[in-house]
Amino acid sequence: MNIEGWNKYVSCFRENFEGCTFKSELISKCGGNEDIAIAIYYHSRENALKWMDSPVPALDNKVPSREISNGGSNLVRQVIWRIPC
């Protein structure tokens, strides 16, 4: 995975994340990966926690929070990166 590109992508949404009222919970749900929390909050807003706990077809119907717990953080990043802005 192109981490440099991912970090540039996430930096576009960082300011927007300041308005998130459930930051701590979302970061925790993302396995402590603030970058994932920032990106999914941008795309899903108030539904970000729900997205993290729902089966995602692009992850072969796996649940993102579980996939992260199982070491699949980069897979989740790749799926989020493919979501159109």
The first five atom37 places (N, CA, C, CB, O) and aatype in JSON, in Angstrom:
{
  "aatype": [12, 2, 9, 6, 7, 17, 2, 11, 18, 19, 15, 4, 13, 1, 6, 2, 13, 6, 7, 4, 16, 13, 11, 15, 6, 10, 9, 15, 11, 4, 7, 7, 2, 6, 3, 9, 0, 9, 0, 9, 18, 18, 8, 15, 1, 6, 2, 0, 10, 11, 17, 12, 3, 15, 14, 19, 14, 0, 10, 3, 2, 11, 19, 14, 15, 1, 6, 9, 15, 2, 7, 7, 15, 2, 10, 19, 1, 5, 19, 9, 17, 1, 9, 14, 4],
  "atom_mask": [
    [1, 1, 1, 1, 1],
    [1, 1, 1, 1, 1],
    [1, 1, 1, 1, 1],
    [1, 1, 1, 1, 1],
    [1, 1, 1, 0, 1],
    [1, 1, 1, 1, 1],
    [1, 1, 1, 1, 1],
    [1, 1, 1, 1, 1],
    [1, 1, 1, 1, 1],
    [1, 1, 1, 1, 1],
    [1, 1, 1, 1, 1],
    [1, 1, 1, 1, 1],
    [1, 1, 1, 1, 1],
    [1, 1, 1, 1, 1],
    [1, 1, 1, 1, 1],
    [1, 1, 1, 1, 1],
    [1, 1, 1, 1, 1],
    [1, 1, 1, 1, 1],
    [1, 1, 1, 0, 1],
    [1, 1, 1, 1, 1],
    [1, 1, 1, 1, 1],
    [1, 1, 1, 1, 1],
    [1, 1, 1, 1, 1],
    [1, 1, 1, 1, 1],
    [1, 1, 1, 1, 1],
    [1, 1, 1, 1, 1],
    [1, 1, 1, 1, 1],
    [1, 1, 1, 1, 1],
    [1, 1, 1, 1, 1],
    [1, 1, 1, 1, 1],
    [1, 1, 1, 0, 1],
    [1, 1, 1, 0, 1],
    [1, 1, 1, 1, 1],
    [1, 1, 1, 1, 1],
    [1, 1, 1, 1, 1],
    [1, 1, 1, 1, 1],
    [1, 1, 1, 1, 1],
    [1, 1, 1, 1, 1],
    [1, 1, 1, 1, 1],
    [1, 1, 1, 1, 1],
    [1, 1, 1, 1, 1],
    [1, 1, 1, 1, 1],
    [1, 1, 1, 1, 1],
    [1, 1, 1, 1, 1],
    [1, 1, 1, 1, 1],
    [1, 1, 1, 1, 1],
    [1, 1, 1, 1, 1],
    [1, 1, 1, 1, 1],
    [1, 1, 1, 1, 1],
    [1, 1, 1, 1, 1],
    [1, 1, 1, 1, 1],
    [1, 1, 1, 1, 1],
    [1, 1, 1, 1, 1],
    [1, 1, 1, 1, 1],
    [1, 1, 1, 1, 1],
    [1, 1, 1, 1, 1],
    [1, 1, 1, 1, 1],
    [1, 1, 1, 1, 1],
    [1, 1, 1, 1, 1],
    [1, 1, 1, 1, 1],
    [1, 1, 1, 1, 1],
    [1, 1, 1, 1, 1],
    [1, 1, 1, 1, 1],
    [1, 1, 1, 1, 1],
    [1, 1, 1, 1, 1],
    [1, 1, 1, 1, 1],
    [1, 1, 1, 1, 1],
    [1, 1, 1, 1, 1],
    [1, 1, 1, 1, 1],
    [1, 1, 1, 1, 1],
    [1, 1, 1, 0, 1],
    [1, 1, 1, 0, 1],
    [1, 1, 1, 1, 1],
    [1, 1, 1, 1, 1],
    [1, 1, 1, 1, 1],
    [1, 1, 1, 1, 1],
    [1, 1, 1, 1, 1],
    [1, 1, 1, 1, 1],
    [1, 1, 1, 1, 1],
    [1, 1, 1, 1, 1],
    [1, 1, 1, 1, 1],
    [1, 1, 1, 1, 1],
    [1, 1, 1, 1, 1],
    [1, 1, 1, 1, 1],
    [1, 1, 1, 1, 1]
  ],
  "atom_positions": [
    [[0.84, -1.18, 0.0], [0.0, 0.0, 0.0], [0.89, 1.25, 0.0], [-0.96, -0.01, 1.22], [1.93, 1.28, 0.66]],
    [[0.47, 2.24, -0.73], [1.2, 3.51, -0.82], [0.85, 4.38, 0.39], [0.86, 4.25, -2.16], [-0.09, 5.18, 0.34]],
    [[1.6, 4.22, 1.47], [1.31, 4.94, 2.71], [1.45, 6.45, 2.54], [2.25, 4.46, 3.83], [0.67, 7.22, 3.11]],
    [[2.43, 6.89, 1.76], [2.6, 8.33, 1.52], [1.36, 8.91, 0.85], [3.86, 8.59, 0.65], [0.87, 9.97, 1.25]],
    [[0.86, 8.22, -0.16], [-0.36, 8.67, -0.84], [-1.56, 8.65, 0.08], [0.0, 0.0, 0.0], [-2.38, 9.57, 0.08]],
    [[-1.67, 7.59, 0.88], [-2.77, 7.48, 1.85], [-2.73, 8.65, 2.83], [-2.69, 6.14, 2.61], [-3.76, 9.26, 3.12]],
    [[-1.54, 8.96, 3.34], [-1.42, 10.05, 4.31], [-1.81, 11.4, 3.7], [0.01, 10.12, 4.84], [-2.39, 12.24, 4.39]],
    [[-1.49, 11.62, 2.43], [-1.9, 12.85, 1.75], [-3.42, 12.89, 1.61], [-1.24, 12.96, 0.35], [-4.05, 13.92, 1.82]],
    [[-4.0, 11.75, 1.26], [-5.45, 11.61, 1.15], [-6.12, 11.97, 2.47], [-5.84, 10.17, 0.72], [-7.05, 12.78, 2.5]],
    [[-5.65, 11.38, 3.56], [-6.22, 11.61, 4.88], [-6.05, 13.06, 5.32], [-5.58, 10.68, 5.92], [-6.94, 13.62, 5.97]],
    [[-4.94, 13.67, 4.96], [-4.7, 15.06, 5.38], [-5.76, 16.01, 4.83], [-3.31, 15.52, 4.91], [-6.01, 17.07, 5.41]],
    [[-6.39, 15.65, 3.72], [-7.46, 16.48, 3.15], [-8.69, 16.53, 4.05], [-7.86, 15.94, 1.77], [-9.48, 17.47, 3.97]],
    [[-8.85, 15.53, 4.92], [-10.06, 15.41, 5.74], [-9.82, 15.73, 7.22], [-10.61, 14.02, 5.62], [-10.77, 15.78, 8.0]],
    [[-8.57, 15.94, 7.59], [-8.21, 16.11, 9.01], [-9.0, 17.26, 9.67], [-6.71, 16.37, 9.14], [-9.51, 17.1, 10.77]],
    [[-9.09, 18.4, 9.0], [-9.79, 19.55, 9.58], [-11.26, 19.24, 9.81], [-9.64, 20.78, 8.67], [-11.85, 19.65, 10.81]],
    [[-11.86, 18.52, 8.88], [-13.26, 18.12, 8.98], [-13.5, 17.25, 10.22], [-13.68, 17.37, 7.72], [-14.57, 17.32, 10.82]],
    [[-12.52, 16.45, 10.58], [-12.64, 15.52, 11.71], [-12.75, 16.26, 13.04], [-11.44, 14.57, 11.74], [-13.24, 15.7, 14.02]],
    [[-12.3, 17.51, 13.07], [-12.39, 18.3, 14.31], [-13.83, 18.44, 14.78], [-11.77, 19.68, 14.11], [-14.09, 18.59, 15.97]],
    [[-14.77, 18.4, 13.84], [-16.19, 18.53, 14.19], [-16.85, 17.24, 14.65], [0.0, 0.0, 0.0], [-18.03, 17.25, 15.01]],
    [[-16.12, 16.16, 14.64], [-16.68, 14.86, 15.05], [-16.91, 14.86, 16.56], [-15.73, 13.7, 14.63], [-15.99, 15.13, 17.33]],
    [[-18.12, 14.56, 16.96], [-18.47, 14.56, 18.39], [-18.2, 13.22, 19.06], [-19.91, 14.93, 18.56], [-18.37, 13.09, 20.28]],
    [[-17.79, 12.22, 18.29], [-17.53, 10.88, 18.85], [-16.16, 10.37, 18.44], [-18.63, 9.89, 18.39], [-15.96, 9.17, 18.2]],
    [[-15.2, 11.31, 18.36], [-13.83, 11.0, 17.92], [-13.22, 9.82, 18.66], [-12.96, 12.2, 18.1], [-12.75, 8.87, 18.04]],
    [[-13.22, 9.89, 19.98], [-12.56, 8.85, 20.78], [-13.14, 7.48, 20.51], [-12.67, 9.18, 22.27], [-12.41, 6.5, 20.35]],
    [[-14.45, 7.41, 20.46], [-15.11, 6.13, 20.21], [-14.77, 5.61, 18.81], [-16.64, 6.27, 20.36], [-14.53, 4.41, 18.64]],
    [[-14.76, 6.49, 17.83], [-14.45, 6.08, 16.47], [-13.0, 5.63, 16.33], [-14.74, 7.22, 15.49], [-12.72, 4.61, 15.69]],
    [[-12.09, 6.37, 16.92], [-10.67, 5.98, 16.87], [-10.49, 4.61, 17.53], [-9.78, 7.03, 17.56], [-9.75, 3.77, 17.02]],
    [[-11.16, 4.4, 18.65], [-11.09, 3.11, 19.32], [-11.65, 2.0, 18.43], [-11.87, 3.15, 20.65], [-11.05, 0.93, 18.33]],
    [[-12.77, 2.27, 17.79], [-13.4, 1.29, 16.89], [-12.48, 0.98, 15.7], [-14.76, 1.82, 16.38], [-12.57, -0.09, 15.1]],
    [[-11.61, 1.93, 15.37], [-10.66, 1.77, 14.27], [-9.33, 1.21, 14.77], [-10.42, 3.11, 13.56], [-8.31, 1.32, 14.08]],
    [[-9.34, 0.61, 15.93], [-8.13, -0.02, 16.47], [-7.04, 0.97, 16.83], [0.0, 0.0, 0.0], [-5.86, 0.62, 16.83]],
    [[-7.43, 2.21, 17.14], [-6.45, 3.24, 17.48], [-5.86, 3.94, 16.27], [0.0, 0.0, 0.0], [-4.99, 4.8, 16.42]],
    [[-6.31, 3.59, 15.08], [-5.81, 4.18, 13.84], [-6.59, 5.46, 13.53], [-5.92, 3.16, 12.66], [-7.64, 5.41, 12.89]],
    [[-6.05, 6.58, 13.97], [-6.74, 7.85, 13.75], [-6.93, 8.14, 12.26], [-5.95, 8.99, 14.4], [-7.94, 8.73, 11.87]],
    [[-5.98, 7.73, 11.44], [-6.09, 7.98, 10.0], [-7.33, 7.3, 9.4], [-4.84, 7.48, 9.28], [-8.02, 7.89, 8.58]],
    [[-7.6, 6.08, 9.83], [-8.79, 5.37, 9.34], [-10.04, 6.08, 9.83], [-8.78, 3.89, 9.8], [-11.0, 6.26, 9.08]],
    [[-10.04, 6.49, 11.09], [-11.19, 7.19, 11.67], [-11.48, 8.48, 10.91], [-10.94, 7.49, 13.15], [-12.63, 8.79, 10.6]],
    [[-10.43, 9.23, 10.6], [-10.59, 10.49, 9.87], [-11.22, 10.24, 8.5], [-9.23, 11.21, 9.71], [-12.16, 10.94, 8.11]],
    [[-10.7, 9.27, 7.79], [-11.18, 9.0, 6.43], [-12.61, 8.49, 6.42], [-10.28, 8.0, 5.73], [-13.42, 8.93, 5.6]],
    [[-12.94, 7.55, 7.31], [-14.3, 7.01, 7.28], [-15.3, 8.04, 7.81], [-14.39, 5.71, 8.1], [-16.46, 8.04, 7.39]],
    [[-14.87, 8.89, 8.72], [-15.77, 9.95, 9.18], [-16.09, 10.89, 8.01], [-15.13, 10.75, 10.36], [-17.23, 11.32, 7.86]],
    [[-15.1, 11.21, 7.21], [-15.35, 12.09, 6.06], [-16.42, 11.48, 5.14], [-14.04, 12.32, 5.27], [-17.32, 12.18, 4.69]],
    [[-16.3, 10.19, 4.88], [-17.22, 9.54, 3.94], [-18.58, 9.19, 4.55], [-16.58, 8.3, 3.4], [-19.59, 9.22, 3.85]],
    [[-18.6, 8.87, 5.83], [-19.84, 8.36, 6.43], [-20.46, 9.27, 7.48], [-19.57, 7.03, 7.05], [-21.59, 9.05, 7.91]],
    [[-19.74, 10.28, 7.91], [-20.21, 11.24, 8.92], [-20.8, 10.53, 10.13], [-21.26, 12.18, 8.31], [-20.12, 9.74, 10.79]],
    [[-22.06, 10.8, 10.41], [-22.71, 10.25, 11.61], [-22.89, 8.73, 11.54], [-24.06, 10.91, 11.82], [-23.18, 8.1, 12.56]],
    [[-22.72, 8.15, 10.38], [-22.86, 6.7, 10.23], [-21.53, 5.96, 10.29], [-23.54, 6.39, 8.91], [-21.48, 4.76, 10.02]],
    [[-20.46, 6.66, 10.64], [-19.13, 6.05, 10.64], [-19.03, 4.86, 11.6], [-18.08, 7.09, 11.01], [-18.45, 3.83, 11.24]],
    [[-19.57, 4.98, 12.8], [-19.52, 3.86, 13.75], [-20.31, 2.67, 13.22], [-20.07, 4.29, 15.13], [-19.88, 1.52, 13.34]],
    [[-21.46, 2.96, 12.62], [-22.28, 1.88, 12.04], [-21.52, 1.18, 10.92], [-23.63, 2.45, 11.51], [-21.54, -0.04, 10.82]],
    [[-20.84, 1.96, 10.07], [-20.07, 1.38, 8.96], [-18.98, 0.46, 9.5], [-19.45, 2.49, 8.08], [-18.75, -0.62, 8.95]],
    [[-18.32, 0.9, 10.57], [-17.23, 0.1, 11.15], [-17.72, -1.24, 11.7], [-16.55, 0.88, 12.25], [-16.93, -2.18, 11.81]],
    [[-19.0, -1.34, 12.03], [-19.55, -2.57, 12.61], [-20.48, -3.33, 11.67], [-20.3, -2.24, 13.87], [-21.19, -4.24, 12.1]],
    [[-20.49, -2.96, 10.4], [-21.38, -3.61, 9.43], [-20.57, -4.38, 8.39], [-22.27, -2.58, 8.74], [-19.46, -3.98, 8.05]],
    [[-21.12, -5.48, 7.89], [-20.45, -6.2, 6.81], [-20.32, -5.28, 5.58], [-21.22, -7.5, 6.44], [-21.27, -4.59, 5.2]],
    [[-19.15, -5.28, 4.98], [-18.88, -4.42, 3.82], [-18.58, -5.32, 2.62], [-17.68, -3.45, 4.1], [-17.62, -6.09, 2.64]],
    [[-19.4, -5.23, 1.56], [-19.18, -6.08, 0.39], [-17.76, -6.0, -0.17], [-20.15, -5.7, -0.69], [-17.22, -7.02, -0.6]],
    [[-17.16, -4.82, -0.18], [-15.8, -4.66, -0.71], [-14.75, -5.37, 0.14], [-15.45, -3.19, -0.82], [-13.61, -5.54, -0.29]],
    [[-15.14, -5.79, 1.35], [-14.25, -6.57, 2.23], [-14.73, -8.02, 2.31], [-14.2, -5.95, 3.66], [-14.51, -8.71, 3.3]],
    [[-15.4, -8.48, 1.24], [-15.98, -9.83, 1.23], [-16.94, -10.01, 2.4], [-14.87, -10.89, 1.29], [-16.97, -11.06, 3.04]],
    [[-17.72, -8.98, 2.66], [-18.73, -8.96, 3.73], [-18.14, -9.11, 5.13], [-19.73, -10.03, 3.5], [-18.84, -9.53, 6.05]],
    [[-16.88, -8.78, 5.28], [-16.28, -8.76, 6.61], [-16.6, -7.42, 7.26], [-14.72, -9.0, 6.54], [-16.9, -6.44, 6.58]],
    [[-16.54, -7.39, 8.58], [-16.81, -6.18, 9.36], [-15.49, -5.43, 9.56], [-17.48, -6.53, 10.74], [-14.54, -6.0, 10.09]],
    [[-15.42, -4.16, 9.15], [-14.15, -3.42, 9.22], [-13.48, -3.44, 10.59], [-14.39, -2.01, 8.82], [-12.27, -3.65, 10.67]],
    [[-14.22, -3.23, 11.66], [-13.59, -3.21, 12.99], [-12.97, -4.56, 13.32], [-14.62, -2.83, 14.06], [-11.91, -4.62, 13.94]],
    [[-13.62, -5.64, 12.93], [-13.05, -6.98, 13.16], [-11.86, -7.24, 12.26], [-14.12, -8.07, 12.93], [-10.87, -7.85, 12.67]],
    [[-11.95, -6.77, 11.03], [-10.84, -6.94, 10.09], [-9.59, -6.22, 10.62], [-11.22, -6.39, 8.68], [-8.48, -6.75, 10.52]],
    [[-9.78, -5.04, 11.18], [-8.66, -4.3, 11.77], [-8.09, -5.09, 12.94], [-9.1, -2.89, 12.23], [-6.87, -5.21, 13.07]],
    [[-8.96, -5.61, 13.8], [-8.51, -6.41, 14.96], [-7.72, -7.64, 14.54], [-9.71, -6.84, 15.8], [-6.85, -8.11, 15.27]],
    [[-8.03, -8.15, 13.36], [-7.35, -9.34, 12.84], [-6.13, -9.0, 11.99], [-8.32, -10.17, 12.02], [-5.6, -9.86, 11.29]],
    [[-5.68, -7.75, 12.05], [-4.47, -7.35, 11.33], [-4.71, -6.84, 9.92], [0.0, 0.0, 0.0], [-3.76, -6.69, 9.15]],
    [[-5.96, -6.57, 9.57], [-6.28, -6.14, 8.21], [-6.48, -4.65, 8.05], [0.0, 0.0, 0.0], [-7.29, -4.21, 7.23]],
    [[-5.74, -3.86, 8.81], [-5.9, -2.39, 8.72], [-5.68, -1.87, 7.3], [-4.92, -1.71, 9.66], [-6.43, -1.01, 6.84]],
    [[-4.68, -2.39, 6.62], [-4.41, -1.9, 5.26], [-5.52, -2.28, 4.28], [-3.08, -2.45, 4.76], [-5.78, -1.54, 3.34]],
    [[-6.16, -3.41, 4.49], [-7.3, -3.77, 3.63], [-8.43, -2.77, 3.81], [-7.79, -5.21, 3.95], [-9.06, -2.35, 2.84]],
    [[-8.69, -2.4, 5.06], [-9.74, -1.42, 5.34], [-9.35, -0.07, 4.73], [-9.98, -1.28, 6.87], [-10.19, 0.61, 4.15]],
    [[-8.1, 0.31, 4.86], [-7.64, 1.57, 4.25], [-7.87, 1.55, 2.74], [-6.13, 1.8, 4.55], [-8.35, 2.54, 2.18]],
    [[-7.55, 0.46, 2.1], [-7.7, 0.37, 0.64], [-9.16, 0.5, 0.23], [-7.14, -0.95, 0.13], [-9.48, 1.15, -0.77]],
    [[-10.06, -0.11, 1.0], [-11.49, 0.0, 0.7], [-11.96, 1.44, 0.85], [-12.31, -0.94, 1.61], [-12.67, 1.96, -0.01]],
    [[-11.56, 2.08, 1.94], [-11.97, 3.48, 2.16], [-11.41, 4.37, 1.05], [-11.49, 3.97, 3.55], [-12.1, 5.27, 0.57]],
    [[-10.17, 4.13, 0.67], [-9.52, 4.94, -0.37], [-10.27, 4.87, -1.7], [-8.07, 4.48, -0.56], [-10.22, 5.81, -2.49]],
    [[-10.95, 3.77, -1.93], [-11.69, 3.6, -3.2], [-13.08, 4.21, -3.17], [-11.8, 2.13, -3.52], [-13.75, 4.28, -4.2]],
    [[-13.52, 4.68, -1.99], [-14.84, 5.31, -1.92], [-14.76, 6.66, -2.62], [-15.31, 5.47, -0.42], [-13.89, 7.47, -2.3]],
    [[-15.65, 6.92, -3.57], [-15.62, 8.21, -4.27], [-15.87, 9.38, -3.32], [-16.66, 8.23, -5.4], [-16.68, 9.28, -2.4]],
    [[-15.17, 10.46, -3.55], [-15.36, 11.67, -2.71], [-16.52, 12.49, -3.22], [-14.08, 12.53, -2.69], [-16.83, 13.54, -2.65]]
  ]
}
